[in-house]
């Protein structure tokens, strides 16, 4: 779940404790939130600000259909 969030965690070599500290919770609570997928809006904002990435990127679900954006050629 949240492959892009986990990708950012790996890229910056952050631990579960580091991730918990970013959103201001314990490591156990962070682990539980990752398993359940239930982050508060405030926690999502903290991750977005820390990684300087949009919500849509960090919290994209693997099973969401991808929408291809096309430019109008006329």
Gaussian input, Z-matrix of N, CA and C with variables (Angstrom, degrees):
# hf/3-21g

backbone

0 1
 N
 C     1     B1
 C     2     B2     1     A1
 N     3     B3     2     A2     1     D1
 C     4     B4     3     A3     2     D2
 C     5     B5     4     A4     3     D3
 N     6     B6     5     A5     4     D4
 C     7     B7     6     A6     5     D5
 C     8     B8     7     A7     6     D6
 N     9     B9     8     A8     7     D7
 C    10    B10     9     A9     8     D8
 C    11    B11    10    A10     9     D9
 N    12    B12    11    A11    10    D10
 C    13    B13    12    A12    11    D11
 C    14    B14    13    A13    12    D12
 N    15    B15    14    A14    13    D13
 C    16    B16    15    A15    14    D14
 C    17    B17    16    A16    15    D15
 N    18    B18    17    A17    16    D16
 C    19    B19    18    A18    17    D17
 C    20    B20    19    A19    18    D18
 N    21    B21    20    A20    19    D19
 C    22    B22    21    A21    20    D20
 C    23    B23    22    A22    21    D21
 N    24    B24    23    A23    22    D22
 C    25    B25    24    A24    23    D23
 C    26    B26    25    A25    24    D24
 N    27    B27    26    A26    25    D25
 C    28    B28    27    A27    26    D26
 C    29    B29    28    A28    27    D27
 N    30    B30    29    A29    28    D28
 C    31    B31    30    A30    29    D29
 C    32    B32    31    A31    30    D30
 N    33    B33    32    A32    31    D31
 C    34    B34    33    A33    32    D32
 C    35    B35    34    A34    33    D33
 N    36    B36    35    A35    34    D34
 C    37    B37    36    A36    35    D35
 C    38    B38    37    A37    36    D36
 N    39    B39    38    A38    37    D37
 C    40    B40    39    A39    38    D38
 C    41    B41    40    A40    39    D39
 N    42    B42    41    A41    40    D40
 C    43    B43    42    A42    41    D41
 C    44    B44    43    A43    42    D42
 N    45    B45    44    A44    43    D43
 C    46    B46    45    A45    44    D44
 C    47    B47    46    A46    45    D45
 N    48    B48    47    A47    46    D46
 C    49    B49    48    A48    47    D47
 C    50    B50    49    A49    48    D48
 N    51    B51    50    A50    49    D49
 C    52    B52    51    A51    50    D50
 C    53    B53    52    A52    51    D51
 N    54    B54    53    A53    52    D52
 C    55    B55    54    A54    53    D53
 C    56    B56    55    A55    54    D54
 N    57    B57    56    A56    55    D55
 C    58    B58    57    A57    56    D56
 C    59    B59    58    A58    57    D57
 N    60    B60    59    A59    58    D58
 C    61    B61    60    A60    59    D59
 C    62    B62    61    A61    60    D60
 N    63    B63    62    A62    61    D61
 C    64    B64    63    A63    62    D62
 C    65    B65    64    A64    63    D63
 N    66    B66    65    A65    64    D64
 C    67    B67    66    A66    65    D65
 C    68    B68    67    A67    66    D66
 N    69    B69    68    A68    67    D67
 C    70    B70    69    A69    68    D68
 C    71    B71    70    A70    69    D69
 N    72    B72    71    A71    70    D70
 C    73    B73    72    A72    71    D71
 C    74    B74    73    A73    72    D72
 N    75    B75    74    A74    73    D73
 C    76    B76    75    A75    74    D74
 C    77    B77    76    A76    75    D75
 N    78    B78    77    A77    76    D76
 C    79    B79    78    A78    77    D77
 C    80    B80    79    A79    78    D78
 N    81    B81    80    A80    79    D79
 C    82    B82    81    A81    80    D80
 C    83    B83    82    A82    81    D81
 N    84    B84    83    A83    82    D82
 C    85    B85    84    A84    83    D83
 C    86    B86    85    A85    84    D84
 N    87    B87    86    A86    85    D85
 C    88    B88    87    A87    86    D86
 C    89    B89    88    A88    87    D87
 N    90    B90    89    A89    88    D88
 C    91    B91    90    A90    89    D89
 C    92    B92    91    A91    90    D90
 N    93    B93    92    A92    91    D91
 C    94    B94    93    A93    92    D92
 C    95    B95    94    A94    93    D93
 N    96    B96    95    A95    94    D94
 C    97    B97    96    A96    95    D95
 C    98    B98    97    A97    96    D96
 N    99    B99    98    A98    97    D97
 C   100   B100    99    A99    98    D98
 C   101   B101   100   A100    99    D99
 N   102   B102   101   A101   100   D100
 C   103   B103   102   A102   101   D101
 C   104   B104   103   A103   102   D102
 N   105   B105   104   A104   103   D103
 C   106   B106   105   A105   104   D104
 C   107   B107   106   A106   105   D105
 N   108   B108   107   A107   106   D106
 C   109   B109   108   A108   107   D107
 C   110   B110   109   A109   108   D108
 N   111   B111   110   A110   109   D109
 C   112   B112   111   A111   110   D110
 C   113   B113   112   A112   111   D111
 N   114   B114   113   A113   112   D112
 C   115   B115   114   A114   113   D113
 C   116   B116   115   A115   114   D114
 N   117   B117   116   A116   115   D115
 C   118   B118   117   A117   116   D116
 C   119   B119   118   A118   117   D117
 N   120   B120   119   A119   118   D118
 C   121   B121   120   A120   119   D119
 C   122   B122   121   A121   120   D120
 N   123   B123   122   A122   121   D121
 C   124   B124   123   A123   122   D122
 C   125   B125   124   A124   123   D123
 N   126   B126   125   A125   124   D124
 C   127   B127   126   A126   125   D125
 C   128   B128   127   A127   126   D126
 N   129   B129   128   A128   127   D127
 C   130   B130   129   A129   128   D128
 C   131   B131   130   A130   129   D129
 N   132   B132   131   A131   130   D130
 C   133   B133   132   A132   131   D131
 C   134   B134   133   A133   132   D132
 N   135   B135   134   A134   133   D133
 C   136   B136   135   A135   134   D134
 C   137   B137   136   A136   135   D135
 N   138   B138   137   A137   136   D136
 C   139   B139   138   A138   137   D137
 C   140   B140   139   A139   138   D138
 N   141   B141   140   A140   139   D139
 C   142   B142   141   A141   140   D140
 C   143   B143   142   A142   141   D141
 N   144   B144   143   A143   142   D142
 C   145   B145   144   A144   143   D143
 C   146   B146   145   A145   144   D144
 N   147   B147   146   A146   145   D145
 C   148   B148   147   A147   146   D146
 C   149   B149   148   A148   147   D147
 N   150   B150   149   A149   148   D148
 C   151   B151   150   A150   149   D149
 C   152   B152   151   A151   150   D150
 N   153   B153   152   A152   151   D151
 C   154   B154   153   A153   152   D152
 C   155   B155   154   A154   153   D153
 N   156   B156   155   A155   154   D154
 C   157   B157   156   A156   155   D155
 C   158   B158   157   A157   156   D156
 N   159   B159   158   A158   157   D157
 C   160   B160   159   A159   158   D158
 C   161   B161   160   A160   159   D159
 N   162   B162   161   A161   160   D160
 C   163   B163   162   A162   161   D161
 C   164   B164   163   A163   162   D162
 N   165   B165   164   A164   163   D163
 C   166   B166   165   A165   164   D164
 C   167   B167   166   A166   165   D165
 N   168   B168   167   A167   166   D166
 C   169   B169   168   A168   167   D167
 C   170   B170   169   A169   168   D168
 N   171   B171   170   A170   169   D169
 C   172   B172   171   A171   170   D170
 C   173   B173   172   A172   171   D171
 N   174   B174   173   A173   172   D172
 C   175   B175   174   A174   173   D173
 C   176   B176   175   A175   174   D174
 N   177   B177   176   A176   175   D175
 C   178   B178   177   A177   176   D176
 C   179   B179   178   A178   177   D177
 N   180   B180   179   A179   178   D178
 C   181   B181   180   A180   179   D179
 C   182   B182   181   A181   180   D180
 N   183   B183   182   A182   181   D181
 C   184   B184   183   A183   182   D182
 C   185   B185   184   A184   183   D183
 N   186   B186   185   A185   184   D184
 C   187   B187   186   A186   185   D185
 C   188   B188   187   A187   186   D186
 N   189   B189   188   A188   187   D187
 C   190   B190   189   A189   188   D188
 C   191   B191   190   A190   189   D189
 N   192   B192   191   A191   190   D190
 C   193   B193   192   A192   191   D191
 C   194   B194   193   A193   192   D192
 N   195   B195   194   A194   193   D193
 C   196   B196   195   A195   194   D194
 C   197   B197   196   A196   195   D195
 N   198   B198   197   A197   196   D196
 C   199   B199   198   A198   197   D197
 C   200   B200   199   A199   198   D198
 N   201   B201   200   A200   199   D199
 C   202   B202   201   A201   200   D200
 C   203   B203   202   A202   201   D201
 N   204   B204   203   A203   202   D202
 C   205   B205   204   A204   203   D203
 C   206   B206   205   A205   204   D204
 N   207   B207   206   A206   205   D205
 C   208   B208   207   A207   206   D206
 C   209   B209   208   A208   207   D207
 N   210   B210   209   A209   208   D208
 C   211   B211   210   A210   209   D209
 C   212   B212   211   A211   210   D210
 N   213   B213   212   A212   211   D211
 C   214   B214   213   A213   212   D212
 C   215   B215   214   A214   213   D213
 N   216   B216   215   A215   214   D214
 C   217   B217   216   A216   215   D215
 C   218   B218   217   A217   216   D216
 N   219   B219   218   A218   217   D217
 C   220   B220   219   A219   218   D218
 C   221   B221   220   A220   219   D219

   B1=1.4557
   B2=1.5302
   B3=1.3101
   B4=1.4637
   B5=1.5306
   B6=1.3181
   B7=1.4683
   B8=1.5239
   B9=1.3269
   B10=1.4638
   B11=1.5240
   B12=1.3170
   B13=1.4669
   B14=1.5265
   B15=1.3208
   B16=1.4705
   B17=1.5211
   B18=1.3166
   B19=1.4593
   B20=1.5187
   B21=1.3291
   B22=1.4640
   B23=1.5301
   B24=1.3185
   B25=1.4671
   B26=1.5318
   B27=1.3272
   B28=1.4617
   B29=1.5259
   B30=1.3319
   B31=1.4635
   B32=1.5322
   B33=1.3270
   B34=1.4653
   B35=1.5301
   B36=1.3404
   B37=1.4762
   B38=1.5248
   B39=1.3385
   B40=1.4539
   B41=1.5240
   B42=1.3141
   B43=1.4566
   B44=1.5273
   B45=1.3328
   B46=1.4646
   B47=1.5262
   B48=1.3140
   B49=1.4644
   B50=1.5274
   B51=1.3233
   B52=1.4688
   B53=1.5306
   B54=1.3393
   B55=1.4701
   B56=1.5236
   B57=1.3209
   B58=1.4708
   B59=1.5264
   B60=1.3158
   B61=1.4676
   B62=1.5303
   B63=1.3183
   B64=1.4674
   B65=1.5270
   B66=1.3386
   B67=1.4661
   B68=1.5284
   B69=1.3308
   B70=1.4639
   B71=1.5145
   B72=1.3498
   B73=1.4639
   B74=1.5300
   B75=1.3338
   B76=1.4641
   B77=1.5253
   B78=1.3146
   B79=1.4625
   B80=1.5202
   B81=1.3209
   B82=1.4650
   B83=1.5295
   B84=1.3174
   B85=1.4678
   B86=1.5239
   B87=1.3269
   B88=1.4687
   B89=1.5261
   B90=1.3198
   B91=1.4597
   B92=1.5260
   B93=1.3091
   B94=1.4619
   B95=1.5253
   B96=1.3236
   B97=1.4677
   B98=1.5261
   B99=1.3107
   B100=1.4569
   B101=1.5312
   B102=1.3140
   B103=1.4594
   B104=1.5291
   B105=1.3266
   B106=1.4708
   B107=1.5260
   B108=1.3467
   B109=1.4600
   B110=1.5154
   B111=1.3107
   B112=1.4661
   B113=1.5257
   B114=1.3156
   B115=1.4527
   B116=1.5178
   B117=1.3277
   B118=1.4605
   B119=1.5288
   B120=1.3253
   B121=1.4672
   B122=1.5293
   B123=1.3277
   B124=1.4664
   B125=1.5294
   B126=1.3242
   B127=1.4652
   B128=1.5274
   B129=1.3204
   B130=1.4669
   B131=1.5240
   B132=1.3252
   B133=1.4678
   B134=1.5276
   B135=1.3221
   B136=1.4754
   B137=1.5270
   B138=1.3330
   B139=1.4644
   B140=1.5307
   B141=1.3124
   B142=1.4759
   B143=1.5225
   B144=1.3158
   B145=1.4684
   B146=1.5184
   B147=1.3175
   B148=1.4667
   B149=1.5304
   B150=1.3372
   B151=1.4625
   B152=1.5284
   B153=1.3390
   B154=1.4757
   B155=1.5305
   B156=1.3214
   B157=1.4625
   B158=1.5260
   B159=1.3399
   B160=1.4652
   B161=1.5325
   B162=1.3119
   B163=1.4617
   B164=1.5252
   B165=1.3186
   B166=1.4586
   B167=1.5231
   B168=1.3274
   B169=1.4681
   B170=1.5245
   B171=1.3325
   B172=1.4645
   B173=1.5201
   B174=1.3166
   B175=1.4603
   B176=1.5255
   B177=1.3266
   B178=1.4658
   B179=1.5258
   B180=1.3015
   B181=1.4668
   B182=1.5230
   B183=1.3227
   B184=1.4553
   B185=1.5257
   B186=1.3324
   B187=1.4576
   B188=1.5291
   B189=1.3413
   B190=1.4577
   B191=1.5215
   B192=1.3284
   B193=1.4674
   B194=1.5222
   B195=1.3046
   B196=1.4674
   B197=1.5163
   B198=1.2932
   B199=1.4586
   B200=1.5198
   B201=1.3114
   B202=1.4629
   B203=1.5202
   B204=1.2888
   B205=1.4673
   B206=1.5015
   B207=1.3119
   B208=1.4649
   B209=1.5141
   B210=1.3043
   B211=1.4563
   B212=1.5197
   B213=1.2871
   B214=1.4571
   B215=1.5220
   B216=1.2961
   B217=1.4657
   B218=1.5183
   B219=1.3066
   B220=1.4694
   B221=1.4917
   A1=109.07
   A2=115.90
   A3=123.14
   A4=111.68
   A5=114.91
   A6=120.51
   A7=112.28
   A8=118.32
   A9=119.82
   A10=111.84
   A11=116.92
   A12=119.89
   A13=109.66
   A14=116.19
   A15=119.72
   A16=111.56
   A17=116.73
   A18=120.29
   A19=111.86
   A20=116.77
   A21=120.83
   A22=110.23
   A23=115.84
   A24=120.90
   A25=109.69
   A26=116.71
   A27=121.22
   A28=111.44
   A29=117.06
   A30=121.55
   A31=111.28
   A32=115.87
   A33=120.43
   A34=113.12
   A35=115.72
   A36=122.19
   A37=111.63
   A38=115.73
   A39=121.45
   A40=110.07
   A41=115.85
   A42=121.71
   A43=109.49
   A44=115.90
   A45=119.28
   A46=110.05
   A47=117.31
   A48=120.38
   A49=110.89
   A50=117.24
   A51=120.80
   A52=110.56
   A53=115.86
   A54=120.25
   A55=110.49
   A56=116.51
   A57=120.78
   A58=110.28
   A59=116.80
   A60=121.03
   A61=111.36
   A62=117.58
   A63=121.25
   A64=110.62
   A65=116.25
   A66=119.00
   A67=113.15
   A68=116.97
   A69=120.84
   A70=115.68
   A71=116.43
   A72=120.54
   A73=108.79
   A74=116.13
   A75=119.89
   A76=109.55
   A77=115.91
   A78=120.49
   A79=110.67
   A80=117.16
   A81=121.46
   A82=110.44
   A83=116.95
   A84=120.93
   A85=110.43
   A86=117.23
   A87=120.51
   A88=109.93
   A89=117.67
   A90=121.90
   A91=110.68
   A92=116.44
   A93=121.45
   A94=111.21
   A95=116.64
   A96=121.04
   A97=111.11
   A98=118.53
   A99=121.24
   A100=110.41
   A101=116.83
   A102=120.52
   A103=111.68
   A104=116.03
   A105=120.20
   A106=112.36
   A107=116.27
   A108=120.15
   A109=112.93
   A110=117.67
   A111=121.71
   A112=111.85
   A113=114.49
   A114=121.00
   A115=107.94
   A116=116.59
   A117=119.71
   A118=108.65
   A119=117.43
   A120=118.99
   A121=112.42
   A122=117.38
   A123=120.95
   A124=111.15
   A125=117.02
   A126=120.53
   A127=110.43
   A128=116.86
   A129=120.81
   A130=110.34
   A131=116.49
   A132=121.26
   A133=110.19
   A134=117.17
   A135=120.48
   A136=111.26
   A137=116.82
   A138=119.68
   A139=110.44
   A140=116.84
   A141=120.23
   A142=111.35
   A143=116.85
   A144=120.80
   A145=111.17
   A146=116.63
   A147=120.04
   A148=110.96
   A149=115.85
   A150=119.94
   A151=113.13
   A152=116.65
   A153=121.63
   A154=110.71
   A155=114.87
   A156=122.58
   A157=108.83
   A158=117.17
   A159=119.39
   A160=112.01
   A161=114.65
   A162=121.45
   A163=111.27
   A164=116.61
   A165=121.74
   A166=111.91
   A167=116.70
   A168=120.91
   A169=110.85
   A170=117.46
   A171=120.44
   A172=113.15
   A173=116.97
   A174=119.68
   A175=113.05
   A176=117.13
   A177=121.10
   A178=108.55
   A179=114.94
   A180=120.61
   A181=108.50
   A182=116.96
   A183=121.06
   A184=111.84
   A185=118.37
   A186=120.72
   A187=113.60
   A188=117.57
   A189=120.53
   A190=109.74
   A191=116.31
   A192=117.28
   A193=110.50
   A194=115.89
   A195=120.25
   A196=108.53
   A197=114.94
   A198=120.44
   A199=108.11
   A200=115.12
   A201=119.39
   A202=108.48
   A203=116.31
   A204=121.11
   A205=108.58
   A206=115.36
   A207=119.99
   A208=109.47
   A209=114.88
   A210=120.76
   A211=109.00
   A212=114.68
   A213=119.08
   A214=108.39
   A215=115.96
   A216=119.10
   A217=113.30
   A218=116.89
   A219=119.21
   A220=112.33
   D1=139.48
   D2=179.35
   D3=58.14
   D4=57.65
   D5=-177.28
   D6=-57.46
   D7=-37.84
   D8=-178.81
   D9=-70.08
   D10=-36.67
   D11=175.79
   D12=-63.78
   D13=-43.95
   D14=177.61
   D15=-66.60
   D16=-32.51
   D17=176.31
   D18=-64.23
   D19=-41.56
   D20=177.26
   D21=-65.20
   D22=-40.28
   D23=177.64
   D24=-58.56
   D25=-46.61
   D26=-179.62
   D27=-67.48
   D28=-43.15
   D29=-178.92
   D30=-57.33
   D31=-42.61
   D32=-178.96
   D33=-90.77
   D34=4.51
   D35=178.04
   D36=55.03
   D37=47.40
   D38=-179.89
   D39=-92.79
   D40=146.93
   D41=176.33
   D42=-90.43
   D43=170.81
   D44=174.05
   D45=-59.97
   D46=-36.44
   D47=178.45
   D48=-65.19
   D49=-40.57
   D50=176.28
   D51=-59.21
   D52=-45.52
   D53=-179.85
   D54=-63.45
   D55=-41.07
   D56=177.89
   D57=-62.45
   D58=-41.71
   D59=179.77
   D60=-63.35
   D61=-36.34
   D62=179.79
   D63=-59.11
   D64=-41.18
   D65=-177.34
   D66=-99.37
   D67=0.52
   D68=174.22
   D69=75.92
   D70=37.98
   D71=176.89
   D72=-130.07
   D73=173.05
   D74=176.92
   D75=-75.23
   D76=163.91
   D77=178.19
   D78=-62.72
   D79=-39.51
   D80=179.49
   D81=-63.70
   D82=-41.39
   D83=178.29
   D84=-66.04
   D85=-42.12
   D86=177.14
   D87=-58.74
   D88=-46.28
   D89=-179.77
   D90=-59.63
   D91=-42.81
   D92=178.50
   D93=-63.48
   D94=-41.64
   D95=179.05
   D96=-66.07
   D97=-36.98
   D98=177.59
   D99=-65.70
   D100=-39.29
   D101=-179.39
   D102=-70.44
   D103=-39.39
   D104=-177.16
   D105=-86.50
   D106=-23.59
   D107=-176.50
   D108=77.63
   D109=17.99
   D110=-175.06
   D111=-108.20
   D112=87.07
   D113=172.89
   D114=-101.76
   D115=145.65
   D116=176.36
   D117=-74.90
   D118=160.00
   D119=175.42
   D120=-55.21
   D121=-39.83
   D122=-179.86
   D123=-63.66
   D124=-38.51
   D125=178.62
   D126=-67.51
   D127=-39.94
   D128=177.70
   D129=-61.29
   D130=-42.95
   D131=178.81
   D132=-61.33
   D133=-41.10
   D134=179.81
   D135=-61.88
   D136=-42.73
   D137=177.30
   D138=-65.00
   D139=-44.16
   D140=-179.51
   D141=-60.13
   D142=-42.08
   D143=179.15
   D144=-68.83
   D145=-42.10
   D146=-178.61
   D147=-62.29
   D148=-47.70
   D149=-176.84
   D150=-88.05
   D151=-6.59
   D152=-178.90
   D153=55.41
   D154=47.18
   D155=179.55
   D156=-131.13
   D157=150.55
   D158=178.81
   D159=-73.33
   D160=154.40
   D161=178.56
   D162=-53.29
   D163=-45.47
   D164=-176.46
   D165=-58.01
   D166=-31.06
   D167=178.01
   D168=-79.00
   D169=-54.12
   D170=-174.34
   D171=-64.09
   D172=-35.80
   D173=-173.16
   D174=-110.80
   D175=23.97
   D176=175.50
   D177=-65.50
   D178=138.27
   D179=178.54
   D180=-94.52
   D181=143.36
   D182=-178.25
   D183=-62.58
   D184=-30.74
   D185=-175.90
   D186=-90.48
   D187=3.01
   D188=177.78
   D189=-75.50
   D190=135.97
   D191=176.60
   D192=-67.78
   D193=141.56
   D194=179.29
   D195=-88.61
   D196=131.33
   D197=179.10
   D198=-97.95
   D199=121.67
   D200=178.56
   D201=-81.25
   D202=127.56
   D203=178.42
   D204=-93.72
   D205=128.82
   D206=-179.80
   D207=-117.08
   D208=142.68
   D209=176.23
   D210=-86.77
   D211=141.31
   D212=175.99
   D213=-72.64
   D214=123.59
   D215=-176.42
   D216=-86.08
   D217=-10.11
   D218=-179.01
   D219=-107.20

